[in-house]
Amino acid sequence: GRLSDLGGPLALDGTLRVTPEPGFVLDGSVAPRSTASAELVRQLQMLGAPDAQGRRSFSIANIF
């Protein structure tokens, strides 16, 4: 499924896939909006360098 961005301090785009294990994989990108706190912007740095649009990629996988 596609993630829907409903506003807030982060611009989010991504997909969620259910896996056979059973589990899930969440892939996407995130960027701070002008309303994001300095602390939140600092925490996003752990995802690595942003692309030209200021987005950082992420991927989370887990099993139930």
C-alpha positions as CSV (number, residue, x, y, z in Angstrom):
1,G,0.0,0.0,0.0
2,R,1.0,3.6,-0.4
3,L,1.5,5.9,2.6
4,S,-0.6,9.0,2.6
5,D,0.9,12.2,3.9
6,L,-1.6,14.1,6.0
7,G,0.6,17.1,6.9
8,G,2.6,17.7,10.0
9,P,6.3,18.5,10.5
10,L,7.5,15.9,8.0
11,A,6.8,15.4,4.3
12,L,6.5,11.6,3.9
13,D,6.2,9.3,0.8
14,G,6.5,5.6,0.9
15,T,5.1,2.1,0.5
16,L,4.2,-0.7,2.9
17,R,4.5,-4.3,1.8
18,V,3.4,-7.3,3.8
19,T,5.8,-10.2,3.5
20,P,5.3,-14.0,3.8
21,E,7.3,-14.4,7.0
22,P,4.7,-12.8,8.2
23,G,6.1,-9.4,8.4
24,F,6.4,-6.1,6.6
25,V,8.8,-3.8,4.7
26,L,8.3,0.0,4.8
27,D,10.3,1.9,2.2
28,G,10.1,5.7,1.7
29,S,11.6,9.1,1.9
30,V,11.1,11.9,4.4
31,A,11.9,15.6,4.5
32,P,11.4,18.2,7.2
33,R,8.8,20.9,6.6
34,S,9.3,24.5,7.8
35,T,7.3,23.6,10.9
36,A,9.8,20.9,12.0
37,S,11.6,21.6,15.2
38,A,15.4,21.9,15.2
39,E,15.6,18.7,17.2
40,L,13.6,16.7,14.6
41,V,15.7,18.1,11.8
42,R,18.8,17.0,13.7
43,Q,17.4,13.5,14.2
44,L,16.8,13.1,10.5
45,Q,20.5,13.4,9.9
46,M,20.9,9.8,11.1
47,L,19.3,8.7,7.8
48,G,22.2,10.1,5.8
49,A,22.7,12.9,3.4
50,P,19.5,14.4,1.7
51,D,19.0,14.2,-2.0
52,A,18.7,17.4,-4.2
53,Q,15.0,17.8,-3.0
54,G,16.0,17.6,0.7
55,R,14.6,14.1,1.1
56,R,16.2,11.2,3.0
57,S,15.5,7.6,2.1
58,F,14.6,5.0,4.8
59,S,13.7,1.3,4.9
60,I,12.3,-0.6,7.9
61,A,11.6,-4.3,7.9
62,N,10.3,-6.5,10.7
63,I,8.5,-9.8,11.3
64,F,5.5,-10.4,13.6
